[in-house]
């Protein structure tokens, strides 16, 4: 989906974009299933009962074909997570999308490999090859992670709305211990998703520490090996996309976000001991450190261990890894296709983190509005009134909410810095694709020819440089993809900055309350 990250008019009109392709496949799949069902009804009406049982099974399989199910899941993930900038716009689209999420979640256990479909009259099972089985298992793990993320957002939305109601009642009625009717199914579902996430890594191959600590090696490990290109069923890369997401920041951000929303819900609906300050500080710190460091564990929290983490400090610009005047071997430089996959993973992880932070900020909105009103009131009053207001509406739960918001403010500023660093790296790769990549691709091809072809052949047939080189088109495609990732990251950075602006009120209010309390305690 890298070619359709930013919803500009040019991209909407681009019929070659993957986004448009996915929409066409979804339309085609719906029409194919409908036509197949109509053919079956017509056969019954004409008393043509030949192979009705097999054809019925075929229609049933067609409903759950992996290609059709994959494009539906990817479209939902793009619409609800990648392209979303804040919680308010998510709510506008979630109602209609929730039906689709429920449908694909029910279909996922019954998914069918399209390579199992046979054109023979007997609909015989396709020969099972190990590579086919492994690639299909990887696809199921990938779709499980996608569906798990979508369902987590749906259940978390229900909890956020509940938190807002309880928090508003606490502030307006000055009630500090509220027994509110909350959606228990959402709490149970999110806890179930956390346990499912812990089991998900057992279904994917764990990358080695060496692969994840060496950016050059990682960029090659996520790509299919060149000797597999002409193989009928190519082997998976050493590091699959599912492994990249499960053992990178994506899964960790998701699990931490769920823990934060569950903890915040427990705090406002139960008591202050349900979500301690130590736990919230650890979770908020871990949220941005998911992009920076390796394993983080704590006995006080139930976060699944994700290691070794892929962190942004590994990312480097092409000038540090590419040689300007020659390339000695294939792995002397970073694979641009691998870089594109890794940066896409980081972009989707940042998108998920931005959405989760926006959800938490929305859950704190009643308290934010209260602080804004107090600030306006204090500007019109004297210092004595300020002392009274600073100590009003105080409770252990509300105090923890304020501390939590201050920690969220600090975490969001860190995420802005990380996002800006990713933008800088992506821009460097885009510039490299525009200025240097075509020459390097030609040099790689030339070096490959010298290793494969004999000297006599090269003398007889010298290297030709056609006017319209295919490497130029390849470079343009890479540049376009990097540009769109960079544009998407800039949008996320702007959204995160807007969140910090709204959360800044907690910083000022906390300092005022502390100074007032210190002045009251002094003799």
GUSE-315508 format. One record per residue: x, y, z of N, C-alpha, C, CB in turn; residue in one letter. Coordinates in steps of 0.05 Angstrom, whole numbers, plus 5000, padded with zeros to 4 digits. Glycine has a CB too. Example, Ala and Ser with C-alpha at 12.3 -4.5 7.8 and 13.67 -1.06 7.14 Angstrom:
2
526448865156524649105156526449345156522649115181A525749555142527349795143525850015157528249885114S
REM end
This chain:
523
501749765000500050005000501750255000498150005024X504450224995506150464996505450664975509050374993X504250584953503650764932501150924937503350614906X499750874958497251024964497051114993494850844957X499251205004499251285032497751545036502151305042X498351745019497152005022494852035002499252235018X492452115012490152124995490052384980487552095012X491752414961491752654944490052594919494552744936X489352804904487652764881489052604860486753034870X491652644857493152504836493252204842496052604835X493352134868493351854874490651724871494351814903X488551884876485851784872485351714843483751984883X486451884825486151854797488051644785486452114782X489951554800491951374791490851094790494451384808X490150994765488950734763490850504767487650704735X493450574768495550364771496250334800497950434755X495150484818495850464846494850194858494750694862X496250104878495449854891492749884905497549754911X492250124914489650174927487350134908489550464938X487650244883485550194863485349904855486050374838X487749774853487749494846486249324867490649394843X486749384892485349234913482349274912486449314941X481549514907478649574905477449414881478149864901X478949394859477849254836477748954842479649294811X479748844857479648564864477348504882482348484877X476748674901474448634919471848634903474348854940X471548814884469148824867469048574850469149074849X471348484839471348254822470648004838474148214809X471747984862471147744879468147724885472847744904X466947944891464047944897462447854873463148224906X463247964849461747884825462247594818462548064802X464647494822465247214816463547024833468247154820X463347074859461846904877458846924869462146994906X457947164863455147194855454547044829454347484851X456247064810455846924784455946624788457947004764X457746524805457946234810455346134823460346174828X454246284841451746204854449446204833451046384877X449446404816447346414795447646184776447546684780X450046104769450445874751449345624764453345834745X449745594790448745354804445745354805449845344833X444445584809441545594809440445524781440545874818X441845634760440945574733441145274727442645734713X443245144737443644864732441344704745446244764743X440444784769438244644782435644684765437744754810X435244924755432744974740432644814714432545274734X435044764702435144614677435544314682437344724659X435444234708435743954715438543844706433543784703X440544014707443243934700444743894726444744144682X444543644736445543584763448443484763443843384777X449843494740452543394738454443554755453443394709X455843424773457943544790456843764807460243644773X454343754815453143964832454543974859450143914835X455143734870456443734896459143854895456643434906X460743784875463443904872463244204867464943764850X461344284851461144574845460244724869459144614822X458544604886457744734911460144774929455544574925X461844564930464244594946466144804935465744324947X466144824909467845034896466945314904467845004866X464245354904463245624911463845684941460145634907X463645474958464245514986467145584990463645255002X468945464974471745534976472245814965473445324961X470845874944471246134931470646364951469546164906X468746324968468046524988470446585006465646435005X472046385011474246405031477046395017474046185051X477146464991479746454977481646654989479246514947X484246564991486146735005486647004992488846585006X486647014966487047274953484847474959487247234922X482347384957480147564963480047644992477547424955X480647465010480647525038482947715045480847275055X485247675033487547845038487048135030490047735023X485948175007485548454998483448595016484648464969X481548445026479548565044480848655070477248365049X482548475081483848535106485748775102485348295117X487248775081489148995076487749255072490948935052X485549255058484049505054482949615081481749455035X481949435097480849515124483149635141479549285138X485449495140487749595156488649865146490049395154X488649905120489550165109487550385116489850145079X484950325114482850525118482650605148480150425109X482950415166482350465194484850525211480950225206X487150455201489650495217491650665203490850225224X492450585179494650725165493751005157495550565141X491351035145490551295135489151465156488751245111X488651355180487351515201489351695215485951325221X488451935221490152135234489352185263490152385219X486752135270485952185297483452015303485352485302X482751995328480651825337477851925328480651805368X477552185325474952285316474252195288474952595318X476152205270475552115242475251815241477752195223X476551665260476251375261473351305268478151255281X472151455287469451395295467451425272468551575318X468051615253466251655231466151415212467051905216X468351265210468551045191468150775205471151055177X468350765231468450505244465750355243469250545273X463550505243460950365243460550185219458750565245X461050295196460750145171462949925169460850325147X465349985177467549795174467349565194470149935178X466049605216465849395236464549145226464449495261X462549175208461248945196463248785179458849035179X464848925164466948795147469048655164468248995128X469748785187471748655205470648395216472448855227X468148395225466848155235466747935214464048215245X466248015189466047815168468747685162464947945142X470847845159473447725153474547575177475447945145X473847655201474747505225473447225225474047655250X470947205217469646945216470646775193466546985213X471446905171472346755148475246655151472146925123X476846795168479646735169480246445177480946915190X478846315197479446035202478845845179477845945227X477245935160476445765138477845845112473445775133X480045995114481446095090482445855074483746275098X482345895047483145685029485345785011480645585012X487345625006489545694989488645674960492045514993X488845894945488045894917489545684900488346174904X491945614909493445414894492245134897496345414902X490345104915488944844918486644814898487844824946X485845034885483745004865484844864840482645294857X483344674830484144524807482144554784484444224814X483144554760481444584736480544314726482844734714X481344104739480443834730477543794738482243614742X476143624723473243584728472743484756472143394708X474543334768474043214794474843404817475542954797X475843644811476643824832478643694852474143934848X480543554840482543414857484243614873484343234839X485143514896486843674913489543724899487243544940X490543964902493144034890495343884905493644334890X497443814891499743684904500943864925501843594883X501243754949502243914971505243924970501243794998X506344164967509144214967509944364992510044364941X512244305003512944435029513044735027515644325038X514144845005514245135002511445255001515745204976X509545114988506845204987505645215015505045024968X506145005030505044995057506245215075505544725070X508845255073510145465089509245745082513245445086X508945795056508046065048505246115056508446105018X503545905055500745935064500545975094499045695055X502245835109502345865138503146155145504245665151X505146255130505946535134503646725128508446605117X502146675107499946855100497846855122498646765073X497346615134495346605155496346755180494746305162X498946725186500046875209499847185204502946795214X500347265180500247545172497447645175501247585144X495447495165492647585166491647575195490847415148X492547385211491747375239492647625254492947125253X495147715248496147965261494548205252499148005254X493848215226492248445216489548445229492048425186X488148215229485448205241485548255271484247925235X487648155284487848205313488148505318490348055324X489648645301489948935304487249075300492049045285X485849005279483249125273481249085296482049025247X481048835306479248785328480048925353479048485333X482648955358483549095381482649395380486649085384X482849515357481949785354478949815359482549895326X477349615350474449625354473849605384473049395338X474949405397474449375426475449615442475649115436X477849715435478949945449477250185446481849995439X476050215423474250445419471850445438473150445390X470750205443468650175462469550255490467549885462X471950175498472950255524473450555526475550095530X474550675505475050955506472451115510476451045480X470351045496467851175500466751145529465751075480X467250905540466450865568468051035587466750565575X470651055582472451215599471551505599475351195590X470851605575469951885573467451935589469351955543X465551755589463051785604463651785634461051565597X465151595643465751575672467351825681467351315678X469351895665471052125672469452385673473352155653X467652415654465952655654464152665679464252665629X463052435687461352425711462952485736460052155713X465452385737467152425760467752725764469752275757X468252865742468953145744466453315749470253245718X464253265736461853435739460553395765459953375716X460553145776459153085801461053075825457752825798X463653115820465653105841465652835855465253325861X465052625839465052355850467752235844462752185838X468952105863471551995860471651685859473352085882X469551555866469351265864466651205851469551125893X466751125826464351095809464050805802464451275784X461650695806461050425796459350455771459550255818X460550465749459150525723458850265708460650735706X456650235693456250005676458250025652453349985666X460049845651462149845630461749605613464949855642X462749605588462449375570464449155578462949455541X463548955594465448745602466448575578464148565622X464748555557465648395534468148515521463448365514X468348785521470648915509473148865525470149215506X472948875552475248815569476148535565474448875599X474248345565474948065561476248015534472447885565X475148155514476148115486478948225484474348255466X479548455496482248565494484248395509482248845505X483448285533485248105547485747855531484048035575X483647755517483947525501485847575477481247425490X485647815466487447885444490347905453486648155432X490747995478493548005488494647725490493548135516X493047535500494047255502494447135475492047085518X492747205456493147105428495647215416490747185411X496347465423498847585413501247435423498947875420X501047345448503247195460503746935445502747145489X501546815434501846565420502546605391499246405422X502246855381502646905353505646875345501747185346X507446945362510246925355511146635352511947065376X509746445364510446165361509846065332509045995381X508146215318507446135290509346265270504646215285X511046445278512946575260515746525268512346875259X517546525248520346475253521646715265521746395226X522946675287524346895301526946965287524846825331X527247215278529847295266532147275286529647575255X534447235275536847215292537647495301539147075278X539147505323540147765333541947895312541647725359X543547725298545347835278543847975255547147615266X541647845247540047965225538848235233537847775216X537948255258536648495266538548715277534648435288X541048645280542948835289544748945267544748715311X544348835243545948925219543949005198547848695209X543849265192541849375174542249265145541949675174X544749245137545249135110544248855107548249145104X544848695127544048415127540948395128545248255150X539748565145536848555147535448635121535948745170X536648835107535348915082535448695061536849165071X537348525062537448295044535848065054540348205039X535548035080534147805092531147825088534747785122X530048055083527148085079526348055050526148345090X528348015032527847985004528147694995529748164987X526647614975526947344964529647324950524647274944X531047104955533747064943533547054913535046814955X535747144900535647154871535546874858538147294861X536646674871536446404859533746284861538546224872X531846424874529146324877527246444856528046384905X528146634841526346784823525046594802527847004809X526646414791525546234770524445974782527746174750X524445954808523345704820520345724821524545674849X519045494816516145484814514845574839515145204806X515745474862514745564888517145664904513345334903X517745924902520146034915519946014945520546324907X522245984957522345974987521846254998525145874996X520946255023520546515036523246635042518846475062X523346905045525847035054526646935082525447335054X529146985089530046915115528447045137533046975118X527647295133525947445151523347515137527447705162X521247385144518647435130517347685141516747195134X515347785126513948025135512647985162511848115114X511447745166510147695192512247705215508847415192X514647595210516747615231517647905235519147435223X517848055213518648335215516748495233518848455187X514148435230512148585246511948475274509448575232X512148205277511748085304514148145322511447785301X516548155311518948195327520048485325521047995320X518648655310519348935309517549095327519149035280X517549365323515949535340512949505337516749815336X511949405314509149405309507549255330508549285281X508249005335506748845354507148955383507648555353X509449055388509949165415508249415420512949235419X508049595400506349825402503449745407506650005377X502549545392499849455395499249355423499149245374X501049185433500649065460500749275482502748845465X502649465479502849685499500449865498505449845495X499449925474497050085471494649965484496550145442X494349695481492149555493492349565524491949265484X494849525534495249535563494649805574498149455569X495350015560494850285569491850345571496150495551X490350265550487450325550486050155571486250265523X486949905575485749735596486349845623486849445594X488849945627489650055653488150315659492550115654X487750485639486250725642483350675648486550905618X482250475636479450395641479150295669478550185620X481050125678480950025705481250245726483049815709X482850445719483350665738480750825743485450855727X479250895722476951065726474450905734476351215700X474350645729471950495735472250335760471350305712X474750295770475050135794476250305817476949895789X478850325818480150485839482950545831480150335866X484250715847486950805839489050585840487751025858X488550365854490450145855490349975830490049985879X488350015813488149845789490249915768485349875776X491350155769493350245750495250425764492050385725X497450315775499350465791500950645774501150275807X502150845787503851045773506250905762504651265792X507350705776509650565766509050415740510650365787X506750285739505950145715505550335691503449975720X504150555696503550735674506150865664501650955683X508050935682510551055673512150855656512151145697X512150605665513550395649512350355622513550135665X509750345620508350305594508850535576505450255599X508550775586508951015569511751035559508151265584X513650975576516450975567517050755546518350935592X515850525551516250305532515050355505515050045543X512950525504511650585478513550715458509250765483X515050915467516951035448519550885447517451335456X520250745468522750595467522450345450523550515495X520050275442519650055422521150115396516750015417X521550375390522850445366525850495370521650695354X526850465395529550545400531250325411529550765420X530150145427531849955442530849675439532050035471X532149495453531449215451529449135472533849045453X530048905485528048785503527648955528528948505511X525148985535524349125560522448945575523149405555X523048875599521248705615520748825642522348415618X518448755654517748855680516048645694516349125679X516448605719514848415734512048525741516248335760X511848785739509248915746507248925723509749195756X508148865699506348885676506448625660507049115658X504348575646504048335631504448385601501248205636X506648505594507248565566508848325555508848825563X508048225532509547995520512348085513508047895495X514247905517516947965510517347965480518947755523X518448185470518948215441521848275438517048435428X523348085427526248125424527247955402527748065451X529448025389530748285392529248485375533748265383X528948725385527348935371528949065348526449145391X527549135327528649285305528349575313527349215278X530549725315530250005324531250195303531850045350X530350445305530850645285533850725284529250885290X535350665304538150735304539650575284539350705332X538550345275539850185255539650305227538649905254X537550465223537150585196539350775189534350715195X540350755165542450935157541851045129545250795157X543051265122542651385095544251225074543351675095X543451235049544751085028547651165024543251105002X548351425030551051515026553051365044551351815031X551951255067553651105085554050815076552551115113X552350725058552350435052552950375023549750315060X552650575005553050524977555650654968550650644961X556950514949559550594940559150764914561450354935X560350994912559851164889561351074864560751444895X563550924866565150864843565550564838567850994846X563650404847563950124842562949954864566750054836X562149714857561049524877562449264873557949494874X563649164894565248924892563548674894567348924913X561648664912559948424915557048514920560948244938X555248324919552348384920551648504947550748134915X552748404969551848494995553548715007551848255014X555048854990556649085000554949325005558849144980X552449314996550649554999547949455009550349704972X546349645016543649595027541749545003542649825045X540049345006538049294985535749494987536948994988X535349654966533249864968530449744971533350034943X529949514960527349384964526949304993527049134946X529049205005528949135034528549385051531448995043X529849605044529549855058526649945056531450075047X525449915033522650005029520749845047521849975000X521249585049519549415067519949495096520249125063X522449545104523049615132521749885139526049615137X522150085121520950345126517950335126521950545106X516750165109513850135110512950025136512949945087X514449825147513749715173513949935195515649485180X516050105194516250325213513950525209518950465210X513250575184511050765179508450665191510750825149X507850405186505350295197505450285228504850015185X507850235239508050235268507550515279510850135276X508750715266508250995275505251065272509951195258X504050975250501151025246499450895268500250915219X500150655276498750515297499150665324499650225300X501650745329502250895354500751165355505250945357X500651295332499251555331496251515337499551685303X495051305325492251265330491651195359491251035311X493351025371492950945399493351185417494950725406X495351355412495751595428493351775425498351735420X492251805401489951975397487551865412489251995367X487251595413485051475428485351535458484951175424X487751515468488251575497487751865503491051485505X488652035484488152325488485152385488489552485466X483652255471480752295471479452195497479452145447X480551985508479551885534480052085556480851615541X482152245554482752445574481452715568485752485576X479952735547478852995539477153135560477352965514X475353005574473853145595475653275616471952955609X477753135624479653255643481153495630481653045653X481853465604483153685590481453935589483953605562X478853895583476954125582476754255610474254025573X476754095631476654205658479054385663476553975679X481454285656483854455660483754705644486354295654X482754695619482554935603480655135616481654865575X478455035626476555215639477755345664473955065646X479255185679480555295703482555515696481955065719X484055465675486055665666484755925658487655555642X482455905643481056145636479956295661478656075617X478956135680477856255704480056395720476556035722X482356275721484556385738485656655726486756185740X485356675700486356925688484657165697486256905658X482257115706480457325714480257365744477657275703X481757195758481557205788484257275800480556935799X484157325825486657395839488057145849486057585863X490257175862491956955871490556785892494557045882X488956905909487456755929485556565917485956945948X484056655897482156475884483756245870480456625863X486156315860487656115847488455885865490256235835X489055955891489655745910487255565914490555875936X484855675916482555515920482055325896480055685925X482255435872481755275849483755055844481555455824X486255115853488354925848487854675865491055035855X486454695888486054465905483254355902486554545933X481554475885478854375881478854145862476954595872X476853985862476453755844478953575845475953855816X479853525869482253355872481453085884484353495890X482652875873482252605884484652445875479552475875X485252215888487452045879487251965850487651805897X484751895841484351805814484952035794481551695810X483852275800484252495782487252585782482452735790X488552555805491352625806492952425789492352605836X492252175790493551975772493052035743492651695780X490652115737489952195709491752425700487052265707X492152615717493852845709496752745705493753065731X497752585723500452475720500752305695501252305745X498652155689498651995665498752165640496151815664X497252385640497252565617499952705613495052775621X501252775635503952895633505852685621504952985661X505752435629507352235617506752185588507051975632X504152205581503352175553504452405536500352165550X504552645548505652875534508652825528505353135551X510052735547512952685543513352465522514252605570X511752255523511952035504511352135476510051805511X509352305473508652405446510852575435506052555448X512152735451514352895441516652715431515353095462X517052495445519152305436518352185409519552085457X515752115406514851995381515052195358511951905384X514752455363515052655343517952655333514252935353X519852645352522652635345523352385329524452645370X522352155337522851905322521751925294521651665337X519252025291518052055265519652235247515152155268X520552455258522252645242524852515233522852905258X525952345250528352205242527852005219529552045265X525551875220524751695198524251855172522251535206X523152085174522752255151525452325138521252515158X527352395155529952465145531352235130531852565167X531151995141532351765129530851705102532151515147X528251715102526651655078527251855056523651655084X527552115063528252315043531052255031528252595056X532952165048535552095037535451875016537452015060X533751675022533451455003532051544978531951225016X530151724980528851834957530751994939526452014965X532452154952534552304937536452114923536052494955X537251904937539051704925537751574901539851494946X535251504903533851384880533751574856530951304888X533451834861533352024840536052084827532152284850X538152074843540752164833542651934825542052334854X542551724840544751524838543751244831546151504864X541351174838540550884837540750774809537750854847X539950924789539950814761542750734753538851024742X544750904759547550834753548450584768549351074759X547650564793548450334809547150084799547750384839X544650094791543249864780544649764755540349924775X545449954738546849884713549549754720547250134696X550949864740553449754748553149474759554849934769X551049424774550549154785550048964762548049154804X548449044742547948874719550448814704545748994701X552149024700554648984686556448794700555949254682X556648824727558348644742557348354741558548734771X554648324741553448064739554147934713550448074743X554148084691554847974665557747884664554348184643X559448034676562347954675562847694691564048174687X561147634711561447394726560147154712560247424754X558047204697556546984684557546924656553547054684X558047134640558747104612561847094609557547324595X562646964588565546934582566647194571566046704563X569247224572570547474561570147494531573447474569X570347264517570047264488567247364481570546984476X565247274496562447354490562147654495560547204508X563347754516563148044522564548214501564248104550X566748104490568148254469566548254443570948134464X565348034437563748004413561148164415563047714407X559948174439557448314443557848514466555048114450X558748754460559248954481556649044494560749194469X556949154517554649254533553249484518555449334561X550649464515549049664502547649844523547049544482X547450094516546050284534543650384518547850514543X541350264522538950354507538050624517536650154510X536750784499535851054507533751044529534651194483X531950854529529950824550530650584567527150804538X532150644588533150424605531050344625535750514620X530750074629528849974648529650054677528549674646X532250094681533150164708532150444716536150164709X531650624696530550884702527750854713530651064677X526150684700523450644709523450524737521950454690X525250324742525450204768526150414789527449984768X528050594783528850804801526550994807531250954790X525051054786522751234790520651114809521451304763X520150844806518250714823519250714852517850424814X521750664857522850674884522650964895525850584884X523351154879523251434888520351514896524351624867X518451434879515651504884514751374911513851404861X515551124915514750984940515951114965515450694939X518551184963519851314986518651594991522851344980X517951734970516752004973514051984988516352134946X512551784981509851754993510051665022508151564977X512051495028512451425056513251675072514551205059X515151835061515952075075513652265078518252215059X511952295058509552465061507652365083508052495034X507252105084505551995105506752035132505151695100X509352005135510652045161510452345170513651965160X510552525150510252805157507452865168510852985133X505452735156502752765166502452665194500752615147X503752435200503552315227505052495247504852035228X507252615238508752795256507053035263511452885243X505653145243503953375248501653305267502753475222X500553065264498352975282499352945311497152715273X501752835314502952805340503553075353505452635339X504353265337504853535348502353665357506253705327X500153615343497553725351496653605378495353675330X497253345381496653215407498253335430497152915405X500753385425502453505446501453785453505453525437X500353935434499354195439496954185458498454335413X495253985454492853955472493653855499490853765459X495753675500496553565526498353755542498053305521X499253975529500954165543499654295567501954385524X496954295567495554415590496154265616492554415584X496654005614497253855638499953935650497253555632X501853995632504454085641504254345658506354135618X502754545647502554795661500854765687501255005643X498754605686497054575710498554425732494454425702X500054225724501554075744503654255758503053835731X504954425743506954605755505554805774508454755734X503154895766501755085783500854955809499355195768X499754715807498754575831501054515850497354315823X503354435839505654365856506654625870507954245839X506854845855507755095867505855195888508155305846X503255165884501255255903501455085928498455245892X501654815925501854635948504354685964501754345939X506554755950509054815964508755075980511354835945X507455275968507055525983505255496007505955735964X503255316005501455266027502855126050499055116018X504654946043506054786064508254946077507154536052X509255156064511455306076510355486099512755486055X511955526120510955686143510655976135512955666167X
REM end
